[in-house]
């Protein structure tokens, strides 16, 4: 048997390779873990924006996941784009069948180019079905506000913890601030703010990269705080080394560490 921890990703497919399951796999491999995946939705998108979503059926997702889990022991689960409330419900069923496995939820509610990828029933399913089964949820600031229905970010963090998430990491790249401030809400009311130099471009798949890196580090046995700390550094370096393949956003270079 492999000594590499296995991370299960519930992810969408991005044809241009910047986000979704490809981002997850690159981030997970970079942390010496093995990625297994169940695709939640296909997408029509380019480096600028998502055009359309094509969610798969909940029945097919459940069958794929259960066949996989009957064979492979996973050490962490990462959830990204869901695409429909039915898929979110199905993922919740799988999480209940994996007690004790750390879960990282990246609530992808909008594309990097701005397209809305959610509807009210999906948001309610995330809040009521998935958050109580989540170790850490990693929304950016617009997603945190949309999930909580609040404007104040500290209040959003508290709301998401009250809905069941043990830890909440709200990233601040979308805020009008000189530096990027990422807020971590921990159990027992403890909070930490991480400050990062703001980089000059717009990036495709940074949220996927962060959540997948946290999941891989949890699979390696790190505690949540140190997994969050190391994952942020990995993402910042990926963004610092980002490159363009199209006319839209930059792609994080998650394999920067193998470059000469």
URBEL-V957956 format. One record per residue. N is the residue number from 1. RES is the residue in one small letter. SS is DSSP state (h for helix, s for strand, l for the rest). PSI is psi as a letter, one per 20 degrees, with the letter a starting at -180 (NA if undefined). NEAR is the number of other C-alpha atoms within 10 Angstrom. Layout:
BEGIN
N/RES/SS/PSI/NEAR
N/RES/SS/PSI/NEAR
END
This chain:
BEGIN
1/x/l/q/3
2/x/l/q/7
3/x/l/i/8
4/x/l/p/15
5/x/l/q/21
6/x/s/p/24
7/x/s/p/31
8/x/s/p/28
9/x/s/p/27
10/x/s/o/26
11/x/s/q/27
12/x/s/r/27
13/x/s/p/23
14/x/l/o/21
15/x/l/h/16
16/x/l/i/17
17/x/l/j/16
18/x/l/h/27
19/x/l/a/27
20/x/h/b/31
21/x/h/h/29
22/x/h/g/21
23/x/h/g/27
24/x/h/g/34
25/x/h/g/24
26/x/h/g/19
27/x/h/h/29
28/x/h/g/29
29/x/h/h/19
30/x/h/i/18
31/x/l/k/20
32/x/l/l/16
33/x/l/r/24
34/x/s/p/21
35/x/s/p/24
36/x/s/q/20
37/x/s/q/20
38/x/s/p/20
39/x/s/p/21
40/x/s/h/29
41/x/s/q/22
42/x/s/q/19
43/x/s/q/18
44/x/s/o/14
45/x/s/r/17
46/x/l/a/19
47/x/l/i/24
48/x/l/g/19
49/x/l/r/17
50/x/s/p/19
51/x/s/g/12
52/x/s/q/12
53/x/s/q/17
54/x/s/m/14
55/x/s/q/19
56/x/l/r/18
57/x/l/q/14
58/x/h/h/18
59/x/h/g/11
60/x/h/h/14
61/x/h/g/20
62/x/h/g/17
63/x/h/g/11
64/x/h/g/14
65/x/h/g/20
66/x/h/h/13
67/x/h/g/10
68/x/h/g/16
69/x/h/h/15
70/x/h/i/8
71/x/h/h/8
72/x/l/p/12
73/x/l/p/14
74/x/l/q/19
75/x/l/i/24
76/x/s/q/27
77/x/s/p/28
78/x/s/p/27
79/x/s/p/28
80/x/l/c/25
81/x/l/p/29
82/x/l/g/29
83/x/l/h/24
84/x/l/q/23
85/x/h/h/19
86/x/h/g/18
87/x/h/g/25
88/x/h/g/24
89/x/h/g/19
90/x/h/g/19
91/x/h/h/22
92/x/h/h/20
93/x/h/g/14
94/x/h/g/15
95/x/h/h/19
96/x/h/h/12
97/x/l/j/12
98/x/l/l/17
99/x/l/q/10
100/x/l/i/12
101/x/l/p/20
102/x/s/q/21
103/x/s/p/30
104/x/s/p/30
105/x/s/o/27
106/x/l/o/25
107/x/l/n/24
108/x/l/n/24
109/x/l/i/25
110/x/s/q/16
111/x/l/r/18
112/x/l/h/21
113/x/l/i/18
114/x/l/i/11
115/x/l/p/13
116/x/s/p/12
117/x/l/k/18
118/x/l/r/17
119/x/l/r/12
120/x/h/g/11
121/x/h/h/13
122/x/h/g/21
123/x/h/g/20
124/x/h/h/14
125/x/h/g/18
126/x/h/g/21
127/x/h/g/19
128/x/h/h/15
129/x/h/g/21
130/x/h/g/25
131/x/h/h/23
132/x/h/i/17
133/x/h/j/22
134/x/l/p/24
135/x/l/g/21
136/x/s/p/29
137/x/s/p/28
138/x/l/l/26
139/x/l/q/24
140/x/s/r/22
141/x/h/g/23
142/x/h/h/18
143/x/h/h/19
144/x/h/g/28
145/x/h/h/18
146/x/h/g/15
147/x/h/g/20
148/x/h/h/19
149/x/l/k/12
150/x/l/r/14
151/x/l/h/13
152/x/l/p/12
153/x/h/g/18
154/x/h/h/15
155/x/h/h/15
156/x/h/g/22
157/x/h/g/28
158/x/h/g/17
159/x/h/g/19
160/x/h/h/22
161/x/h/h/22
162/x/h/h/13
163/x/l/i/17
164/x/l/i/18
165/x/l/p/26
166/x/l/g/20
167/x/s/q/24
168/x/s/p/27
169/x/s/o/24
170/x/s/o/25
171/x/s/q/25
172/x/l/k/22
173/x/l/h/20
174/x/l/i/11
175/x/l/q/13
176/x/l/m/8
177/x/l/q/10
178/x/l/h/10
179/x/l/r/15
180/x/s/p/19
181/x/s/o/20
182/x/s/p/20
183/x/s/p/22
184/x/s/p/23
185/x/s/p/25
186/x/l/r/20
187/x/h/q/11
188/x/h/k/7
189/x/h/j/8
190/x/l/q/9
191/x/s/q/15
192/x/s/p/13
193/x/s/p/14
194/x/s/p/15
195/x/s/p/12
196/x/s/q/16
197/x/l/p/10
198/x/l/p/15
199/x/l/r/13
200/x/l/i/8
201/x/l/r/13
202/x/l/q/18
203/x/s/q/23
204/x/s/o/29
205/x/l/j/25
206/x/h/h/24
207/x/h/g/24
208/x/h/g/29
209/x/h/g/32
210/x/h/g/25
211/x/h/g/32
212/x/h/h/35
213/x/h/g/32
214/x/h/g/32
215/x/h/g/37
216/x/h/g/33
217/x/h/h/26
218/x/h/h/25
219/x/h/h/27
220/x/l/i/19
221/x/l/j/13
222/x/l/q/15
223/x/l/r/12
224/x/h/g/18
225/x/h/g/16
226/x/h/h/13
227/x/h/g/19
228/x/h/g/24
229/x/h/g/13
230/x/h/h/15
231/x/h/h/23
232/x/h/g/21
233/x/h/g/13
234/x/h/g/23
235/x/h/g/22
236/x/h/g/20
237/x/h/h/17
238/x/h/h/21
239/x/h/h/25
240/x/h/h/16
241/x/l/j/17
242/x/l/r/19
243/x/s/r/15
244/x/l/q/15
245/x/l/i/12
246/x/l/b/12
247/x/l/j/9
248/x/l/c/16
249/x/l/r/22
250/x/s/q/22
251/x/s/p/26
252/x/l/p/26
253/x/l/n/23
254/x/l/i/27
255/x/l/k/15
256/x/h/h/16
257/x/h/i/12
258/x/h/i/7
259/x/l/q/7
260/x/l/NA/4
END
